[in-house]
Amino acid sequence: MKSFRRIAVLALSAAMLTGTAACGASTSSVAASGDEATMWGISDSNFAPTKQAVERWNSRHADQRIDTEYFANDSYKKKIRTSVGAGNAPTLIYGWGGATLREYVKSNQITDLTSDLESTVKSKVFDSVAQAGYVDGKLYAVPTQGVQPVVLYVNKKVLTDAGVNEVPKTWDDLLDAVMKIKASGKTPIALAGGSQWPYLMWAAYLVDRIGGPEVFNNVVEGKKGAWSDPSVKKAMGMIQDLVKAGAFGNVYTSMTADDRKDISMVVNGGAGMELMGSWAFPDFKSLSKDFSTSQFAFAPFPVVEGGKGDSKDLTGNLTNYWSVSAKARSKQQKSAVAFLKNTTYDDTMVSDLLKIGAVPPVKNIDSKVKAADGKMGFYSWVYQSMANTPAFRLSWDQSLPTDQAEAVLNNLEQVFLMSQTPDQFVEKMNATIR
């Protein structure tokens, strides 16, 4: 559920996917050998509505049960791709769309769901989100969870105590806030660098704000030398300006997203801000109800003055998706399809998502979103931003093939560690385009 991949790449990434221990309850070890359908899920608060949906389904469909096993986000991403490649995946494959979905289709690892589920998806889901589940005009992945743009989260008290009276709106505002928060003795920006993928959000937004969406579109299309666009080098330099200014403190390279210490730093007042996907909002709420109702603030990524990108452009994940393994037995596949047909954004799922702070990409639920919002405005901002954005860039590690995604993660980490120059980053990434 978090957006990006780590070792081999998100979107159910491959190398990003190789390993291990379940973090939650499990009723089976998942192989596709029995008659019961199987599912791997994520052991965080975002996945709770799906977990509840499975429990309801199992209580009513004894002959179509779904056995579940839950993993930490990074552990899941290290495991699923290897399992898919080995033909030992769960019946229901959880992912992020993008390049990995196309790879699964190309290698005949997942089934065509068009005849069974297209009408369900098209009647409920925003077209922009639904289309990410299609490959060559056929539906292979059914949307689930909430929409997931990346947002700048803020602890208002940390900012005001440091003399920052408004959430940063421009890059210069952000740099000014960083200096003041650091001077107050707090970490300006929490960052879970140990997971690598949080670095991507800074790079993706900066490249878009400076050069517009066509810059990374050229990368995705494999155009020779696409990384040489001047906005890429400039973005890497701006990232290193933040690092030099002490924006991320001294421990960001050791923090991982799975342990939520980055979010805890913001909630507990140790850090002033964090750039993270809207999937993190349920964690903010669960860690401290008082914070989410009194000290919480949010904002779009700052404007880079003189840049070509629209300030309404988004990056992140459209949502998560379910695919069905082509290696599963017929009965398992039928159970999985029946589950998806009956639970995909039904009224209960929509309500449960809104309760935890996830905003479903579902048509005509404006009133439900507004009612769930209270005074924060967060739910409505996410819903309207999704509906009105000129461009929604899928996370870089999701957009690129596995080898290129792994390369961008590793090279971007070196940029943040100040061990690679912007020019070297451009050179190394251009070498991945074949």
C-alpha positions in Angstrom: 0.0 0.0 0.0 2.6 2.5 0.4 3.3 3.7 -3.0 6.7 2.8 -4.1 9.0 -0.1 -4.3 12.3 -0.6 -2.5 14.7 -3.3 -3.6 13.4 -4.3 -6.9 10.6 -1.9 -7.3 7.3 -1.3 -6.0 4.3 -2.0 -7.9 4.7 -5.5 -6.7 8.2 -5.2 -7.5 10.5 -8.0 -8.2 13.6 -7.8 -6.5 11.7 -5.6 -4.4 10.0 -8.6 -3.7 11.7 -11.5 -2.2 11.1 -12.3 1.1 9.6 -13.1 4.4 8.0 -13.2 7.6 4.3 -12.4 8.0 3.5 -9.6 10.4 -0.1 -10.5 11.0 -2.4 -13.4 11.4 -2.5 -15.9 8.7 -4.8 -18.8 8.0 -2.6 -20.5 5.4 0.7 -20.3 3.8 -0.8 -19.3 0.6 0.2 -21.7 -2.2 -2.3 -22.2 -5.0 -2.5 -26.0 -4.2 -5.8 -26.2 -2.3 -9.3 -25.3 -3.4 -9.6 -22.2 -1.2 -8.6 -18.9 -2.7 -5.7 -17.2 -1.1 -4.7 -13.5 -0.5 -1.7 -11.7 0.8 -2.3 -8.4 2.4 -0.5 -5.5 4.2 -0.4 -5.3 7.9 -1.2 -1.6 8.3 -4.2 0.5 9.1 -4.9 1.2 5.4 -5.6 -2.5 4.7 -8.2 -2.8 7.6 -11.3 -2.3 5.4 -10.2 -5.0 3.0 -9.4 -7.3 5.9 -12.9 -6.7 7.3 -14.4 -7.3 3.9 -12.7 -10.7 3.7 -14.0 -11.6 7.1 -17.5 -10.7 6.1 -17.2 -12.7 2.9 -15.9 -15.8 4.7 -18.7 -15.7 7.2 -21.2 -15.8 4.4 -19.5 -18.0 1.9 -18.2 -21.1 3.5 -17.7 -22.7 0.1 -15.7 -19.8 -1.3 -13.5 -18.9 1.6 -10.4 -16.8 1.1 -7.4 -17.6 3.2 -5.3 -14.6 4.1 -1.7 -13.8 5.2 -0.5 -10.3 6.2 3.0 -8.8 5.7 4.7 -5.5 6.4 4.7 -3.3 3.3 8.4 -3.7 2.4 8.3 -7.4 3.2 5.3 -7.9 0.9 7.0 -6.1 -1.9 10.1 -8.2 -1.5 8.0 -11.4 -1.7 5.2 -11.1 -4.2 7.1 -10.7 -7.4 9.3 -13.7 -6.7 6.3 -15.8 -5.9 4.5 -14.7 -9.1 7.6 -15.6 -11.1 7.8 -19.0 -9.5 4.1 -19.8 -10.2 3.3 -19.9 -6.5 1.5 -16.6 -6.0 -1.7 -16.1 -4.0 -4.9 -16.3 -5.9 -5.5 -12.5 -5.4 -2.4 -10.5 -6.2 -2.2 -7.1 -4.6 -0.4 -4.4 -6.5 0.0 -0.8 -7.8 -0.5 -1.1 -11.5 2.2 0.3 -13.8 5.1 -1.5 -15.4 4.8 -4.5 -13.2 1.2 -5.1 -14.2 2.3 -5.0 -17.8 5.1 -7.5 -17.1 2.6 -9.9 -15.4 0.4 -9.7 -18.5 3.2 -10.3 -20.9 4.4 -13.4 -18.9 0.8 -14.8 -18.7 0.8 -14.7 -14.9 -2.6 -13.0 -14.4 -6.0 -13.5 -15.9 -8.2 -11.3 -18.1 -11.0 -10.0 -15.9 -12.8 -8.0 -18.6 -15.9 -10.1 -19.1 -16.4 -10.7 -15.3 -15.6 -7.4 -13.8 -15.5 -4.5 -16.3 -19.1 -3.5 -15.8 -18.5 -3.4 -12.0 -15.4 -1.2 -12.4 -16.8 1.2 -15.0 -20.0 1.8 -13.1 -18.2 2.8 -9.9 -14.7 4.0 -10.4 -13.3 7.2 -11.9 -12.1 6.5 -15.5 -8.6 7.8 -14.8 -8.1 5.3 -12.0 -9.9 2.4 -13.7 -7.8 2.7 -16.8 -4.6 2.0 -14.9 -5.9 -1.6 -14.5 -6.1 -2.1 -18.3 -3.4 -3.5 -20.6 -4.0 -3.5 -24.3 -7.7 -2.7 -23.8 -8.3 -5.6 -21.4 -9.0 -5.4 -17.7 -6.4 -7.2 -15.6 -6.5 -5.3 -12.3 -9.5 -4.1 -10.3 -9.1 -1.0 -8.1 -9.2 -1.2 -4.4 -8.3 1.1 -1.4 -8.3 4.9 -1.6 -6.7 7.3 -4.1 -3.1 8.1 -3.1 -1.6 11.4 -4.1 1.5 12.5 -2.2 0.9 15.4 0.2 3.0 17.7 2.4 1.9 16.9 6.0 2.5 19.5 8.7 2.6 19.8 12.5 1.3 23.4 12.9 2.7 23.8 16.4 6.2 23.0 15.3 6.0 25.5 12.5 4.4 28.3 14.6 6.9 27.7 17.5 9.7 28.2 14.9 8.2 31.4 13.6 6.7 29.9 10.5 3.1 31.2 10.2 1.9 29.5 7.0 2.4 26.2 5.4 5.0 26.6 2.7 3.4 27.4 -0.7 6.6 27.9 -2.8 10.1 26.3 -2.8 11.5 29.5 -1.2 8.9 29.3 1.5 10.0 25.7 2.2 13.7 26.6 2.4 12.8 29.4 4.8 10.8 27.1 7.0 13.6 24.5 7.0 16.1 27.1 8.3 13.7 28.3 11.0 12.6 24.9 12.2 16.2 23.7 12.3 17.1 26.8 14.4 14.4 25.9 16.8 16.0 22.5 17.5 13.6 20.3 15.6 14.0 18.3 12.5 12.5 20.2 9.6 11.3 17.3 7.5 10.9 13.7 8.5 12.1 11.2 5.9 12.1 7.4 6.0 15.2 7.1 3.8 16.0 3.5 4.9 13.1 2.4 2.7 14.5 4.2 -0.4 11.1 4.8 -2.1 10.3 7.9 0.0 13.1 9.6 -1.9 11.2 9.3 -5.1 8.4 11.6 -4.0 10.8 14.6 -3.8 12.4 13.8 -7.1 9.1 13.2 -8.9 7.5 16.4 -7.8 10.5 18.6 -8.4 11.0 17.3 -11.9 7.3 17.9 -12.7 7.2 21.3 -11.1 10.3 22.4 -13.0 9.9 20.8 -16.3 6.3 19.6 -16.5 4.9 16.0 -16.9 6.4 15.5 -20.4 9.9 15.2 -18.9 9.2 11.9 -17.2 6.8 10.8 -19.9 9.8 10.8 -22.2 11.6 8.5 -19.7 8.7 6.1 -19.6 8.6 6.0 -23.4 12.3 5.1 -23.4 13.5 8.1 -25.4 17.3 8.1 -25.7 18.8 10.6 -23.3 15.5 11.5 -21.7 17.2 11.9 -18.3 19.3 14.7 -19.7 16.4 17.1 -19.6 17.8 20.1 -17.6 14.9 19.9 -15.1 16.3 16.5 -13.9 19.7 17.9 -13.1 18.2 21.0 -11.5 15.9 18.8 -9.3 18.8 16.7 -8.1 20.6 19.9 -7.2 17.6 21.2 -5.2 17.4 18.0 -3.3 21.0 18.3 -2.3 20.4 21.9 -1.3 17.8 20.5 1.2 20.3 17.9 2.5 23.0 20.5 2.9 20.5 22.7 4.8 19.9 19.9 7.3 16.3 19.5 6.2 16.1 15.8 7.0 18.2 15.7 10.2 20.8 13.1 10.9 18.9 9.8 11.2 16.8 9.8 8.0 18.9 7.1 6.3 18.2 4.6 9.1 14.4 5.1 9.4 12.1 2.9 7.5 8.5 3.5 6.5 7.3 0.3 8.0 8.1 1.2 11.6 6.3 4.6 11.2 8.9 6.5 13.1 8.9 9.2 10.4 5.2 9.7 11.0 5.6 9.6 14.8 8.2 12.3 14.5 5.6 14.7 13.0 2.8 13.6 15.4 5.0 13.9 18.5 6.5 17.3 17.5 10.0 16.1 16.7 9.6 17.1 13.1 7.7 19.9 11.4 6.8 18.3 8.0 6.8 15.2 5.9 6.2 14.5 2.2 4.2 11.3 2.1 1.3 9.7 0.3 -2.3 10.1 1.4 -2.1 6.5 2.5 -0.2 7.8 5.6 -3.2 9.7 6.8 -4.8 6.7 8.6 -1.5 6.3 10.4 -1.6 9.9 11.5 -5.1 9.4 12.8 -4.4 6.1 14.6 -1.2 7.4 16.3 -2.9 10.4 17.7 -6.5 11.5 17.4 -5.7 14.8 19.1 -3.0 15.6 16.6 -5.2 14.9 13.6 -7.9 17.2 14.9 -5.8 20.1 16.3 -2.2 20.3 15.0 -2.6 18.6 11.7 -2.3 20.6 8.4 -1.5 19.7 4.9 -0.6 21.3 1.5 0.2 20.4 -2.1 3.8 20.2 -3.0 5.3 23.7 -3.2 5.4 25.7 -6.4 8.8 26.1 -8.0 8.8 29.7 -9.3 9.5 29.8 -13.1 8.8 26.1 -13.5 6.7 24.7 -16.3 4.6 22.3 -14.2 1.1 23.0 -13.1 0.7 23.4 -9.3 -2.2 21.0 -9.5 -0.2 18.2 -10.9 0.0 15.2 -8.6 2.4 12.3 -8.1 1.8 9.1 -6.0 -0.4 6.1 -6.6 -3.8 6.2 -8.3 -4.8 3.5 -5.9 -4.0 -0.2 -5.3 -5.3 -3.0 -7.5 -6.3 -6.7 -7.3 -5.3 -9.1 -10.0 -6.1 -12.8 -10.2 -3.4 -15.4 -10.7 -3.5 -17.4 -13.9 -1.7 -20.2 -12.1 -4.5 -20.6 -9.5 -7.0 -23.4 -9.8 -10.4 -22.8 -11.5 -12.3 -22.9 -8.2 -9.9 -20.5 -6.6 -10.2 -18.1 -9.5 -14.0 -18.2 -9.4 -14.0 -17.5 -5.7 -11.7 -14.5 -6.2 -13.8 -13.1 -9.0 -17.0 -13.5 -6.9 -15.3 -11.7 -4.0 -14.3 -8.8 -6.2 -17.6 -8.5 -7.9 -19.5 -8.3 -4.6 -17.1 -6.2 -2.5 -15.4 -3.7 -4.9 -16.4 -0.4 -3.5 -19.7 -1.6 -2.1 -21.4 0.8 0.4 -19.7 -0.9 3.4 -16.2 -0.7 1.8 -16.7 3.0 0.9 -17.8 3.8 4.5 -15.0 1.8 6.0 -12.4 3.5 3.9 -13.6 6.9 4.8 -13.7 6.0 8.5 -9.9 5.4 8.5 -9.2 8.4 6.3 -8.8 6.8 2.9 -10.7 8.5 0.0 -12.2 6.0 -2.5 -11.9 6.9 -6.2 -15.6 6.3 -6.6 -18.0 8.4 -8.6 -20.8 10.5 -7.0 -19.8 10.2 -3.4 -19.1 13.9 -2.8 -21.6 14.1 0.0 -20.2 11.1 1.8 -16.7 12.5 1.5 -17.8 15.9 2.8 -19.6 14.3 5.7 -16.5 12.3 6.7 -14.3 15.3 6.4 -15.3 17.2 9.5 -13.3 20.5 9.7 -10.0 19.2 8.3 -10.8 19.5 4.6 -8.3 16.7 3.9 -10.8 14.2 2.4 -12.4 16.7 0.2 -9.0 18.0 -1.0 -7.9 14.5 -2.0 -11.2 13.8 -3.7 -11.3 17.0 -5.7 -7.6 17.0 -6.5 -7.9 13.5 -8.0 -10.9 14.6 -10.0 -9.4 17.8 -11.3 -5.6 17.3 -11.6 -4.2 18.0 -15.1 -1.6 15.2 -14.6 -1.3 12.4 -12.1 2.1 10.8 -12.3 2.3 7.3 -11.1 5.2 6.7 -8.8 8.5 6.4 -10.7 9.2 2.9 -9.4 5.8 1.8 -10.5 6.0 3.5 -13.9 9.3 1.9 -14.9 10.3 -1.7 -15.7 11.9 -3.5 -12.8 15.6 -3.0 -13.7 15.1 0.7 -14.3 13.1 1.2 -11.2 15.8 -0.5 -9.1 18.4 1.7 -10.7 16.5 4.9 -10.0 16.0 3.9 -6.4 19.7 3.1 -5.9 21.0 6.2 -7.7 18.6 8.6 -6.1 19.6 7.3 -2.7 23.2 8.2 -3.6 22.0 11.7 -4.5 20.5 12.1 -1.0 23.6 10.7 0.6 25.6 13.3 -1.3 27.8 10.6 -2.8 26.6 11.2 -6.4 26.4 14.5 -8.2 23.4 15.5 -10.3 25.5 15.0 -13.5 26.4 11.5 -12.4 22.8 10.7 -11.6 21.8 11.8 -15.1 24.6 9.8 -16.7 23.8 6.6 -14.8 20.0 6.8 -15.5 20.5 7.4 -19.2 22.5 4.2 -19.3 19.4 2.3 -18.3 17.4 3.3 -21.3 17.9 0.8 -24.1 
